[in-house]
Amino acid sequence: MTASAMLAELGIELPSVPQPAGAYIPAKVSGDLVFTAGQLPLVSGVLPATGKVGEGRDLVDPADAYQYARLCALNAIAAAAAAVGDVDRITGVLKVTGFVASVPAFTGQPGVINGASELLGHVFGDAGRHARSAVGVPVLPLDSPVEVEVIFTLA
């Protein structure tokens, strides 16, 4: 099944590609690969939440951060599709790097980044299985709780 057919089956519409927050482009093609810049969970240009992920008052709940990682992956698909002109040229995922702005005691970064990994698996099937890093960091751009970058394969 093509990526566009699977997105339609899942009831997911690709968002507009968020504008870069600096001097870079959202995605770059090299041979049969597309490298995305780090994608934030922007929805219509706005972060749904800011702050650190962790358990407790005034922190971003890990379950919410999981959903934000999913949004990051969706933004990465949109950036890659825009770079190659058609989402159906994307045939799979090689590598995902996820960053979670978290408090020092939080060790659930892999569970948060599963939001991105699982969405990519749903959209690309077995070709969406990938190598991955899930890293805790003290702060991310715009005080985002999550950032994800992806390396896609092309047809």
DSSP file (Angstrom, degrees, kcal/mol; ACC not computed):
  #  RESIDUE AA STRUCTURE BP1 BP2  ACC     N-H-->O    O-->H-N    N-H-->O    O-->H-N    TCO  KAPPA ALPHA  PHI   PSI    X-CA   Y-CA   Z-CA
    1    1 A M              0   0    0      0, 0.0     2,-0.0     0, 0.0     0, 0.0   0.000 360.0 360.0 360.0 138.4    0.0    0.0    0.0
    2    2 A T     >  -     0   0    0      1,-0.1     4,-2.4     4,-0.0     5,-0.2  -0.287 360.0-113.3 -72.3 160.6    1.3    3.5   -0.8
    3    3 A A  H  > S+     0   0    0     87,-0.3     4,-2.7     1,-0.2     5,-0.2   0.900 118.0  51.4 -60.7 -41.4    2.0    6.1    1.8
    4    4 A S  H  > S+     0   0    0      1,-0.2     4,-2.2     2,-0.2    -1,-0.2   0.900 110.4  48.6 -65.9 -38.4   -0.8    8.3    0.6
    5    5 A A  H  > S+     0   0    0      2,-0.2     4,-2.5     1,-0.2    -1,-0.2   0.905 113.0  47.5 -66.2 -41.0   -3.3    5.4    0.7
    6    6 A M  H  X S+     0   0    0     -4,-2.4     4,-2.3     2,-0.2    -2,-0.2   0.909 110.4  51.3 -68.1 -40.9   -2.2    4.4    4.2
    7    7 A L  H  <>S+     0   0    0     -4,-2.7     5,-3.0     1,-0.2     4,-0.5   0.926 112.0  47.9 -59.1 -43.5   -2.5    8.0    5.4
    8    8 A A  H ><5S+     0   0    0     -4,-2.2     3,-1.1     1,-0.2    -2,-0.2   0.916 110.5  51.1 -63.0 -43.1   -6.0    8.2    3.9
    9    9 A E  H 3<5S+     0   0    0     -4,-2.5    -1,-0.2     1,-0.3    -2,-0.2   0.861 111.1  48.5 -62.6 -35.1   -6.9    4.9    5.6
   10   10 A L  T 3<5S-     0   0    0     -4,-2.3    -1,-0.3    -5,-0.1    -2,-0.2   0.529 114.9-118.8 -80.8  -6.1   -5.6    6.2    8.9
   11   11 A G  T < 5 +     0   0    0     -3,-1.1     2,-0.5    -4,-0.5    -3,-0.2   0.802  66.1 142.8  72.8  28.9   -7.6    9.4    8.4
   12   12 A I      < -     0   0    0     -5,-3.0     2,-0.5    -6,-0.2    -1,-0.2  -0.893  35.5-162.8-109.1 129.2   -4.5   11.5    8.4
   13   13 A E        -     0   0    0     -2,-0.5    -5,-0.0    -3,-0.1     0, 0.0  -0.923  29.1-114.4-106.5 132.5   -3.9   14.6    6.3
   14   14 A L        -     0   0    0     -2,-0.5    61,-0.1     1,-0.1     3,-0.1  -0.437  33.5-131.8 -64.6 134.7   -0.4   15.8    5.8
   15   15 A P        -     0   0    0      0, 0.0     2,-0.1     0, 0.0    -1,-0.1  -0.300  30.3 -85.9 -77.8 168.9    0.1   19.3    7.4
   16   16 A S        -     0   0    0      1,-0.1    28,-0.2    -2,-0.0    63,-0.1  -0.454  56.4 -95.6 -66.0 149.9    1.7   22.2    5.7
   17   17 A V        -     0   0    0     61,-0.2    -1,-0.1    -2,-0.1    59,-0.1  -0.568  42.9-118.2 -72.7 124.3    5.5   22.2    6.1
   18   18 A P        -     0   0    0      0, 0.0    -1,-0.1     0, 0.0     3,-0.1  -0.316  30.5-106.7 -61.0 144.5    6.4   24.4    9.1
   19   19 A Q        -     0   0    0      1,-0.1     6,-0.1     2,-0.0    -3,-0.0  -0.497  42.0-100.1 -69.6 138.8    8.6   27.3    8.3
   20   20 A P        -     0   0    0      0, 0.0    -1,-0.1     0, 0.0     5,-0.0  -0.287  19.3-145.4 -59.3 144.4   12.2   26.9    9.4
   21   21 A A  S    S+     0   0    0     -3,-0.1     2,-0.2     2,-0.0    -2,-0.0   0.279  79.3   8.6 -92.5   9.4   13.0   28.7   12.7
   22   22 A G  S    S-     0   0    0      2,-0.2     2,-1.6     0, 0.0     0, 0.0  -0.818 109.4 -44.9-161.9-160.4   16.6   29.4   11.4
   23   23 A A  S    S+     0   0    0     -2,-0.2     2,-0.3     2,-0.0    -2,-0.0  -0.536  98.4  83.3 -89.4  71.0   19.0   29.3    8.5
   24   24 A Y  S    S-     0   0    0     -2,-1.6    -2,-0.2    13,-0.0     3,-0.0  -0.936  72.7-110.6-155.8 173.5   18.2   25.8    7.2
   25   25 A I        -     0   0    0     -2,-0.3    12,-0.1     1,-0.1     3,-0.1  -0.839  27.6-119.8-112.5 155.2   15.7   23.9    5.0
   26   26 A P  S    S+     0   0    0      0, 0.0    11,-2.8     0, 0.0     2,-0.3   0.803  91.5   4.1 -65.7 -29.8   13.1   21.4    6.2
   27   27 A A  E     -A   36   0A   0      9,-0.3     2,-0.4    52,-0.1     9,-0.2  -0.992  60.4-156.1-156.2 150.8   14.5   18.5    4.2
   28   28 A K  E     -A   35   0A   0      7,-2.5     7,-2.8    -2,-0.3     2,-0.4  -0.997  12.7-142.9-134.4 130.1   17.4   17.7    1.9
   29   29 A V  E     +A   34   0A   0     -2,-0.4     2,-0.3     5,-0.2     5,-0.2  -0.755  19.5 174.4 -92.9 136.1   17.6   15.0   -0.8
   30   30 A S  E >   -A   33   0A   0      3,-2.6     3,-1.6    -2,-0.4     2,-0.3  -0.887  63.3 -54.3-140.8 108.5   20.8   13.1   -1.4
   31   31 A G  T 3  S-     0   0    0     -2,-0.3    -1,-0.0     1,-0.2    -2,-0.0  -0.444 122.8 -15.4  61.4-122.1   20.6   10.2   -3.8
   32   32 A D  T 3  S+     0   0    0     -2,-0.3   122,-2.2    -3,-0.1     2,-0.3   0.029 123.5  85.7-103.4  27.6   17.9    7.9   -2.7
   33   33 A L  E <   -AB  30 153A   0     -3,-1.6    -3,-2.6   120,-0.2     2,-0.4  -0.933  57.3-156.9-126.0 150.4   17.6    9.4    0.8
   34   34 A V  E     -AB  29 152A   0    118,-2.2   118,-2.8    -2,-0.3     2,-0.5  -0.995  10.0-162.1-124.1 124.4   15.8   12.3    2.3
   35   35 A F  E     -AB  28 151A   0     -7,-2.8    -7,-2.5    -2,-0.4     2,-0.3  -0.912  10.0-153.1-104.0 124.8   17.2   13.9    5.5
   36   36 A T  E     -A   27   0A   0    114,-2.6    -9,-0.3    -2,-0.5     3,-0.1  -0.702  15.0-121.2 -95.2 151.9   14.8   16.0    7.5
   37   37 A A        -     0   0    0    -11,-2.8   113,-0.3    -2,-0.3     2,-0.1  -0.357  57.7 -68.0 -70.4 166.1   15.7   18.8    9.8
   38   38 A G        -     0   0    0    111,-0.1     2,-0.5    -2,-0.1   111,-0.3  -0.422  58.3-147.5 -58.7 129.2   14.6   18.4   13.4
   39   39 A Q  B     -C  148   0A   0    109,-3.4   109,-2.2    -2,-0.1    37,-0.1  -0.884   6.3-153.5-108.0 131.1   10.8   18.7   13.4
   40   40 A L        -     0   0    0     -2,-0.5     2,-1.4   107,-0.2   107,-0.1  -0.526  35.3-101.1 -91.7 165.2    8.9   20.2   16.3
   41   41 A P        +     0   0    0      0, 0.0     2,-0.1     0, 0.0    31,-0.1  -0.204  61.6 163.9 -82.4  48.5    5.2   19.2   17.0
   42   42 A L        -     0   0    0     -2,-1.4     2,-0.5     5,-0.2     5,-0.2  -0.433  23.2-166.8 -70.7 137.7    3.9   22.4   15.4
   43   43 A V  B >  S-F   46   0B   0      3,-2.8     3,-1.5    -2,-0.1    -1,-0.0  -0.976  80.6 -18.7-124.3 113.6    0.2   22.5   14.5
   44   44 A S  T 3  S-     0   0    0     -2,-0.5    -1,-0.1     1,-0.3     3,-0.1   0.878 130.5 -52.3  53.1  39.6   -0.6   25.4   12.2
   45   45 A G  T 3  S+     0   0    0      1,-0.2     2,-0.4   -26,-0.0    -1,-0.3   0.506 119.7 104.3  81.5   4.9    2.7   27.0   13.3
   46   46 A V  B <   -F   43   0B   0     -3,-1.5    -3,-2.8    -5,-0.1    -1,-0.2  -0.949  69.7-124.9-124.5 139.1    2.0   26.7   17.0
   47   47 A L        -     0   0    0     -2,-0.4    -5,-0.2    -5,-0.2     3,-0.1  -0.645  14.1-144.8 -75.6 133.8    3.4   24.4   19.7
   48   48 A P  S    S-     0   0    0      0, 0.0     2,-0.3     0, 0.0    -1,-0.1   0.716  81.1  -0.4 -72.1 -18.9    0.6   22.6   21.5
   49   49 A A        -     0   0    0     -8,-0.1     2,-0.3     2,-0.1    11,-0.0  -0.978  63.6-153.2-160.3 159.7    2.7   22.7   24.7
   50   50 A T        +     0   0    0     -2,-0.3    94,-0.2    94,-0.2     2,-0.2  -0.914  47.0  52.6-131.9 162.4    6.0   23.9   26.0
   51   51 A G  S    S-     0   0    0     92,-2.8     2,-0.2    -2,-0.3    50,-0.2  -0.602  81.8 -34.0 114.2-171.2    8.3   22.8   28.8
   52   52 A K        -     0   0    0      6,-0.3     8,-3.5    -2,-0.2     2,-0.4  -0.613  50.4-123.5 -93.2 147.1   10.0   19.7   30.2
   53   53 A V  B     +gh  60 102C   0     48,-3.0    50,-1.9    -2,-0.2     2,-0.3  -0.718  57.7 100.4 -88.7 137.8    8.6   16.1   30.1
   54   54 A G  S    S-     0   0    0      6,-2.1     2,-0.6    -2,-0.4     5,-0.1  -0.970  71.5 -68.1 171.0-176.9    8.3   14.3   33.4
   55   55 A E  S    S+     0   0    0     -2,-0.3     2,-0.2     6,-0.1     5,-0.1  -0.871  85.8  42.4 -99.7 123.4    6.0   13.2   36.2
   56   56 A G  S >  S-     0   0    0     -2,-0.6     3,-1.4     3,-0.2    -2,-0.1  -0.685  90.6 -28.4 134.8 174.2    4.6   16.0   38.3
   57   57 A R  T 3  S+     0   0    0      1,-0.2     3,-0.1    -2,-0.2    -2,-0.0  -0.276 120.1  12.4 -62.6 141.1    3.1   19.4   38.5
   58   58 A D  T 3  S+     0   0    0      1,-0.2     2,-0.3    -7,-0.0    -6,-0.3   0.636 103.6 112.9  66.3  16.7    4.0   21.9   35.8
   59   59 A L  S <  S-     0   0    0     -3,-1.4     2,-0.5    -8,-0.1    -1,-0.2  -0.851  76.6-103.8-115.5 155.6    5.6   19.2   33.6
   60   60 A V  B     -g   53   0C   0     -8,-3.5    -6,-2.1    -2,-0.3    -9,-0.0  -0.659  42.2-118.7 -76.5 124.1    4.5   17.8   30.2
   61   61 A D    >>  -     0   0    0     -2,-0.5     4,-2.4    -8,-0.2     3,-0.6  -0.389  14.7-127.5 -63.8 136.8    2.9   14.5   30.8
   62   62 A P  H 3> S+     0   0    0      0, 0.0     4,-2.1     0, 0.0    -1,-0.1   0.838 109.8  56.6 -56.2 -34.3    4.8   11.6   29.0
   63   63 A A  H 3> S+     0   0    0      2,-0.2     4,-1.3     1,-0.2     5,-0.1   0.885 109.4  45.6 -65.3 -37.6    1.5   10.5   27.4
   64   64 A D  H <> S+     0   0    0     -3,-0.6     4,-1.9     2,-0.2    -1,-0.2   0.904 110.1  53.7 -68.9 -41.2    1.1   14.0   25.9
   65   65 A A  H  X S+     0   0    0     -4,-2.4     4,-2.4     1,-0.2    -2,-0.2   0.854 102.7  58.5 -62.5 -34.6    4.7   14.0   24.8
   66   66 A Y  H  X S+     0   0    0     -4,-2.1     4,-1.7     1,-0.2    -1,-0.2   0.923 107.1  47.2 -57.4 -45.7    4.1   10.7   23.0
   67   67 A Q  H  X S+     0   0    0     -4,-1.3     4,-1.9     1,-0.2    -2,-0.2   0.860 109.8  53.2 -65.5 -35.7    1.4   12.5   20.9
   68   68 A Y  H  X S+     0   0    0     -4,-1.9     4,-2.2     2,-0.2    -2,-0.2   0.877 106.1  52.7 -67.8 -36.7    3.8   15.4   20.3
   69   69 A A  H  X S+     0   0    0     -4,-2.4     4,-2.2     2,-0.2    -1,-0.2   0.884 106.7  53.9 -63.6 -37.2    6.4   13.0   19.0
   70   70 A R  H  X S+     0   0    0     -4,-1.7     4,-2.1     1,-0.2    -2,-0.2   0.913 107.9  49.6 -60.9 -43.5    3.7   11.6   16.6
   71   71 A L  H  X S+     0   0    0     -4,-1.9     4,-2.5     2,-0.2    -2,-0.2   0.888 107.6  54.6 -62.7 -39.5    3.1   15.1   15.4
   72   72 A C  H  X S+     0   0    0     -4,-2.2     4,-2.0     1,-0.2    -2,-0.2   0.926 108.5  48.4 -59.6 -44.6    6.9   15.6   14.8
   73   73 A A  H  X S+     0   0    0     -4,-2.2     4,-2.4     2,-0.2    -2,-0.2   0.894 110.0  51.7 -64.1 -39.6    6.9   12.5   12.7
   74   74 A L  H  X S+     0   0    0     -4,-2.1     4,-2.2     1,-0.2    -1,-0.2   0.905 109.8  49.3 -63.3 -41.1    3.9   13.7   10.7
   75   75 A N  H  X S+     0   0    0     -4,-2.5     4,-2.3     2,-0.2    -1,-0.2   0.852 109.4  53.2 -65.0 -33.8    5.7   17.0   10.1
   76   76 A A  H  X S+     0   0    0     -4,-2.0     4,-2.6     2,-0.2     5,-0.2   0.912 108.0  49.6 -67.3 -42.1    8.8   15.1    9.0
   77   77 A I  H  X S+     0   0    0     -4,-2.4     4,-2.8     1,-0.2    -2,-0.2   0.933 111.9  49.2 -59.8 -44.8    6.8   13.1    6.5
   78   78 A A  H  X S+     0   0    0     -4,-2.2     4,-2.3     2,-0.2    -2,-0.2   0.905 111.5  48.7 -61.9 -42.2    5.3   16.4    5.2
   79   79 A A  H  X S+     0   0    0     -4,-2.3     4,-1.8     2,-0.2    -1,-0.2   0.919 113.9  45.9 -64.9 -43.4    8.8   18.0    4.9
   80   80 A A  H  X S+     0   0    0     -4,-2.6     4,-1.6     2,-0.2     6,-0.2   0.918 112.2  51.0 -65.5 -43.3   10.2   15.0    3.0
   81   81 A A  H  X S+     0   0    0     -4,-2.8     4,-1.5     1,-0.2     5,-0.5   0.898 109.9  49.9 -61.6 -41.0    7.2   14.8    0.7
   82   82 A A  H  < S+     0   0    0     -4,-2.3    -1,-0.2     1,-0.2    -2,-0.2   0.878 108.8  53.3 -64.9 -36.7    7.5   18.5   -0.1
   83   83 A A  H  < S+     0   0    0     -4,-1.8    -1,-0.2     1,-0.2    -2,-0.2   0.825 119.4  32.9 -68.0 -31.2   11.2   18.0   -0.9
   84   84 A V  H  < S-     0   0    0     -4,-1.6    -1,-0.2    -3,-0.1    -2,-0.2   0.483 107.0-120.5-106.5  -5.1   10.6   15.1   -3.3
   85   85 A G  S  < S+     0   0    0     -4,-1.5     2,-0.3    -5,-0.2    -3,-0.2   0.303  86.8  48.4  89.8 -10.2    7.2   16.3   -4.7
   86   86 A D    >   -     0   0    0     -5,-0.5     3,-2.1    -6,-0.2     4,-0.4  -0.863  66.8-140.7-165.8 125.2    5.1   13.3   -3.7
   87   87 A V  G >  S+     0   0    0      1,-0.3     3,-1.4    -2,-0.3   -84,-0.2   0.787 101.7  67.4 -58.9 -27.2    4.7   11.4   -0.5
   88   88 A D  G 3  S+     0   0    0      1,-0.3    -1,-0.3   -85,-0.1   -85,-0.1   0.577  86.1  68.1 -75.2  -7.0    4.5    8.2   -2.5
   89   89 A R  G <  S+     0   0    0     -3,-2.1    66,-2.4    65,-0.1     2,-0.5   0.684  81.8  90.0 -76.8 -18.8    8.1    8.5   -3.6
   90   90 A I  E <   +D  154   0A   0     -3,-1.4   -87,-0.3    -4,-0.4    64,-0.3  -0.686  52.5 174.0 -80.6 122.6    9.0    7.9    0.1
   91   91 A T  E     -     0   0A   0     62,-2.3     2,-0.3    -2,-0.5    63,-0.2   0.588  52.8 -30.2-108.3 -12.7    9.4    4.1    0.5
   92   92 A G  E     -D  153   0A   0     61,-1.1    61,-2.2    36,-0.1     2,-0.4  -0.992  57.0 -90.8 178.6-174.8   10.6    3.7    4.0
   93   93 A V  E     +D  152   0A   0     34,-2.8    59,-0.2    -2,-0.3     3,-0.1  -0.983  22.7 175.8-126.7 128.9   12.5    4.9    7.1
   94   94 A L  E     +     0   0A   0     57,-3.0    37,-2.5    -2,-0.4     2,-0.4   0.859  68.9   5.7 -93.4 -48.3   16.1    4.3    7.9
   95   95 A K  E     -De 151 131A   0     56,-1.2    56,-2.5    35,-0.2     2,-0.4  -0.998  50.9-166.1-147.5 139.7   16.8    6.2   11.1
   96   96 A V  E     -De 150 132A   0     35,-2.0    37,-2.0    -2,-0.4     2,-0.5  -0.993   5.1-168.6-123.3 132.6   14.9    8.3   13.6
   97   97 A T  E     -De 149 133A   0     52,-2.6    52,-2.5    -2,-0.4     2,-0.4  -0.986  11.9-171.2-119.9 121.3   16.6   10.5   16.1
   98   98 A G  E     -De 148 134A   0     35,-3.0    37,-3.2    -2,-0.5     2,-0.4  -0.925   8.7-162.3-117.9 137.3   14.3   11.8   18.9
   99   99 A F  E     -De 147 135A   0     48,-3.3    48,-2.1    -2,-0.4     2,-0.5  -0.958   3.4-167.2-117.6 132.6   15.0   14.5   21.5
  100  100 A V  E     -De 146 136A   0     35,-2.9    37,-2.5    -2,-0.4     2,-0.8  -0.970  17.5-142.1-122.9 116.3   13.0   14.8   24.6
  101  101 A A  E     + e   0 137A   0     44,-2.1   -48,-3.0    -2,-0.5     2,-0.3  -0.677  46.3 159.6 -74.1 112.1   13.4   17.9   26.8
  102  102 A S  B     -h   53   0C   0     35,-1.9   -48,-0.2    -2,-0.8   -50,-0.0  -0.924  46.6 -99.7-140.8 159.1   13.0   16.3   30.2
  103  103 A V    >   -     0   0    0    -50,-1.9     3,-1.8    -2,-0.3   -50,-0.0  -0.418  47.0-105.8 -71.8 155.3   13.8   16.7   33.8
  104  104 A P  T 3  S+     0   0    0      0, 0.0    -1,-0.1     0, 0.0    32,-0.0   0.802 117.7  54.5 -56.7 -32.5   16.9   14.8   35.1
  105  105 A A  T 3  S+     0   0    0    -50,-0.1     2,-0.4     2,-0.0   -51,-0.1   0.621  85.8  99.4 -78.4 -11.4   14.9   12.1   36.9
  106  106 A F    <   +     0   0    0     -3,-1.8     3,-0.1   -53,-0.2    -4,-0.1  -0.638  36.9 165.3 -82.2 127.2   12.8   11.2   33.7
  107  107 A T        +     0   0    0     -2,-0.4    -1,-0.1     1,-0.1   -53,-0.0   0.134  48.4  98.7-123.6  17.5   14.1    8.1   31.9
  108  108 A G     >  +     0   0    0      1,-0.2     4,-1.7     2,-0.1     3,-0.4   0.058  37.5 123.2 -96.5  26.2   11.1    7.4   29.7
  109  109 A Q  H  > S+     0   0    0      1,-0.2     4,-2.5     2,-0.2     5,-0.2   0.886  71.7  56.2 -54.8 -42.6   12.5    9.0   26.5
  110  110 A P  H  > S+     0   0    0      0, 0.0     4,-1.1     0, 0.0    -1,-0.2   0.901 106.4  50.3 -58.7 -39.4   12.1    5.8   24.5
  111  111 A G  H  4 S+     0   0    0     -3,-0.4     4,-0.4     2,-0.2    -2,-0.2   0.869 110.6  49.7 -65.7 -36.3    8.4    5.6   25.3
  112  112 A V  H >< S+     0   0    0     -4,-1.7     3,-1.8     1,-0.2     4,-0.3   0.949 110.3  49.0 -65.2 -48.8    7.9    9.2   24.2
  113  113 A I  H >X S+     0   0    0     -4,-2.5     4,-2.2     1,-0.3     3,-0.8   0.672  91.2  80.1 -70.8 -15.6    9.7    8.7   20.9
  114  114 A N  H 3X S+     0   0    0     -4,-1.1     4,-3.2     1,-0.2     5,-0.3   0.804  81.1  69.1 -56.5 -27.2    7.6    5.6   20.3
  115  115 A G  H <> S+     0   0    0     -3,-1.8     4,-1.3    -4,-0.4    -1,-0.2   0.914 105.9  37.7 -57.1 -42.7    4.9    8.1   19.2
  116  116 A A  H <> S+     0   0    0     -3,-0.8     4,-2.4    -4,-0.3    -2,-0.2   0.935 117.7  49.7 -72.1 -48.2    7.0    8.9   16.2
  117  117 A S  H  X S+     0   0    0     -4,-2.2     4,-2.2     1,-0.2    -2,-0.2   0.898 111.0  48.5 -60.7 -43.0    8.2    5.4   15.6
  118  118 A E  H  X S+     0   0    0     -4,-3.2     4,-2.2     2,-0.2    -1,-0.2   0.888 110.5  50.7 -68.7 -37.9    4.8    3.8   15.8
  119  119 A L  H  X S+     0   0    0     -4,-1.3     4,-2.4    -5,-0.3     5,-0.2   0.942 111.1  48.9 -62.6 -45.3    3.2    6.4   13.4
  120  120 A L  H  X S+     0   0    0     -4,-2.4     4,-2.6     1,-0.2    -2,-0.2   0.885 110.4  51.8 -61.9 -38.1    6.0    5.8   10.9
  121  121 A G  H  X S+     0   0    0     -4,-2.2     4,-1.5    -5,-0.2     7,-0.3   0.888 110.0  48.7 -64.1 -40.1    5.4    2.0   11.2
  122  122 A H  H  < S+     0   0    0     -4,-2.2    -2,-0.2     2,-0.2    -1,-0.2   0.912 116.3  42.5 -65.5 -42.0    1.7    2.5   10.5
  123  123 A V  H  < S+     0   0    0     -4,-2.4  -117,-0.2     1,-0.2    -2,-0.2   0.898 128.4  26.3 -73.7 -40.6    2.3    4.6    7.5
  124  124 A F  H >< S-     0   0    0     -4,-2.6     3,-1.3     1,-0.3     4,-0.2   0.385  89.7-153.6-108.7   3.2    5.1    2.6    5.9
  125  125 A G  G >< S-     0   0    0     -4,-1.5     3,-2.1     1,-0.3    -1,-0.3  -0.285  73.1  -9.9  60.6-142.6    4.5   -0.9    7.2
  126  126 A D  G >  S+     0   0    0      1,-0.3     3,-1.5     2,-0.2    -1,-0.3   0.809 135.3  62.7 -59.0 -30.2    7.6   -3.1    7.5
  127  127 A A  G <  S+     0   0    0     -3,-1.3   -34,-2.8     1,-0.3    -1,-0.3   0.626  94.0  64.8 -70.4 -11.7    9.6   -0.4    5.5
  128  128 A G  G <  S+     0   0    0     -3,-2.1    -1,-0.3    -7,-0.3     2,-0.2   0.515  73.5 109.8 -87.4  -6.3    8.9    1.9    8.4
  129  129 A R    <   +     0   0    0     -3,-1.5     2,-0.3    -4,-0.2   -36,-0.3  -0.533  51.8 166.5 -69.4 136.2   10.9   -0.2   10.8
  130  130 A H        -     0   0    0     -2,-0.2   -35,-0.2   -38,-0.1     2,-0.2  -0.926  42.9 -97.7-148.6 163.7   14.1    1.8   11.6
  131  131 A A  E     -e   95   0A   0    -37,-2.5   -35,-2.0    -2,-0.3     2,-0.3  -0.551  51.1-171.8 -77.3 155.9   17.1    2.3   13.7
  132  132 A R  E     -e   96   0A   0    -37,-0.2     2,-0.4    -2,-0.2   -35,-0.2  -1.000  29.2-159.0-155.9 150.6   16.6    4.9   16.4
  133  133 A S  E     -e   97   0A   0    -37,-2.0   -35,-3.0    -2,-0.3     2,-0.5  -0.992   8.9-166.9-124.8 139.5   18.0    7.1   19.1
  134  134 A A  E     -e   98   0A   0     -2,-0.4     2,-0.4   -37,-0.2   -35,-0.2  -0.962  18.0-175.8-127.3 111.9   15.9    8.6   21.9
  135  135 A V  E     -e   99   0A   0    -37,-3.2   -35,-2.9    -2,-0.5     2,-0.4  -0.898  22.4-139.2-120.4 133.4   17.9   11.2   23.8
  136  136 A G  E     +e  100   0A   0     -2,-0.4   -35,-0.2   -37,-0.2   -37,-0.0  -0.762  28.9 177.6 -86.8 134.1   17.0   13.3   26.9
  137  137 A V  E     -e  101   0A   0    -37,-2.5   -35,-1.9    -2,-0.4     3,-0.1  -0.915  37.0-123.2-133.7 159.7   18.1   17.0   26.6
  138  138 A P  S    S-     0   0    0      0, 0.0     2,-0.3     0, 0.0    -1,-0.1   0.825  89.3  -2.1 -75.1 -30.3   17.8   20.0   28.9
  139  139 A V        -     0   0    0    -38,-0.0   -37,-0.0   -39,-0.0     3,-0.0  -0.988  58.5-157.8-159.8 150.7   16.0   22.3   26.4
  140  140 A L    >   -     0   0    0      4,-0.3     3,-1.9    -2,-0.3     4,-0.2  -0.831  46.6 -66.6-125.5 165.3   14.8   22.3   22.8
  141  141 A P  G >  S+     0   0    0      0, 0.0     3,-2.1     0, 0.0    -1,-0.1  -0.196 121.0   6.4 -53.9 141.4   14.1   25.2   20.4
  142  142 A L  G 3  S-     0   0    0      1,-0.3   -95,-0.1   -92,-0.0    -3,-0.0   0.623 125.8 -76.3  60.6  16.3   11.0   27.3   21.3
  143  143 A D  G <  S+     0   0    0     -3,-1.9   -92,-2.8     1,-0.2    -1,-0.3   0.764  80.6 171.5  64.1  28.3   10.9   25.3   24.6
  144  144 A S    <   -     0   0    0     -3,-2.1    -4,-0.3   -94,-0.2    -1,-0.2  -0.379  35.4-141.4 -63.8 144.2    9.4   22.4   22.7
  145  145 A P  S    S+     0   0    0      0, 0.0   -44,-2.1     0, 0.0     2,-0.3   0.738  82.1  25.2 -77.4 -21.3    9.1   19.2   24.7
  146  146 A V  E     - D   0 100A   0    -46,-0.2     2,-0.3   -78,-0.1   -46,-0.2  -0.988  56.3-178.0-145.1 147.7   10.0   17.0   21.7
  147  147 A E  E     - D   0  99A   0    -48,-2.1   -48,-3.3    -2,-0.3     2,-0.4  -0.982  10.0-171.3-144.7 140.1   11.9   17.2   18.5
  148  148 A V  E     -CD  39  98A   0   -109,-2.2  -109,-3.4    -2,-0.3     2,-0.4  -0.995   7.2-170.1-135.7 137.0   12.4   14.4   15.9
  149  149 A E  E     - D   0  97A   0    -52,-2.5   -52,-2.6    -2,-0.4     2,-0.3  -0.955  12.8-164.6-122.6 149.6   14.5   14.1   12.7
  150  150 A V  E     - D   0  96A   0     -2,-0.4  -114,-2.6  -113,-0.3     2,-0.5  -0.967  18.7-149.3-135.8 144.9   14.1   11.3   10.2
  151  151 A I  E     -BD  35  95A   0    -56,-2.5   -57,-3.0    -2,-0.3   -56,-1.2  -0.979  27.6-168.5-112.0 117.8   16.1    9.8    7.3
  152  152 A F  E     -BD  34  93A   0   -118,-2.8  -118,-2.2    -2,-0.5     2,-0.3  -0.688  15.5-131.2-103.3 155.5   13.7    8.4    4.7
  153  153 A T  E     -BD  33  92A   0    -61,-2.2   -62,-2.3    -2,-0.2   -61,-1.1  -0.767  22.4-146.1-100.7 154.7   14.4    6.1    1.7
  154  154 A L  E       D   0  90A   0   -122,-2.2   -64,-0.2    -2,-0.3   -65,-0.1  -0.837 360.0 360.0-120.6 156.5   13.1    7.0   -1.8
  155  155 A A              0   0    0    -66,-2.4   -65,-0.1    -2,-0.3    -1,-0.1   0.428 360.0 360.0 -80.2 360.0   11.9    5.0   -4.8
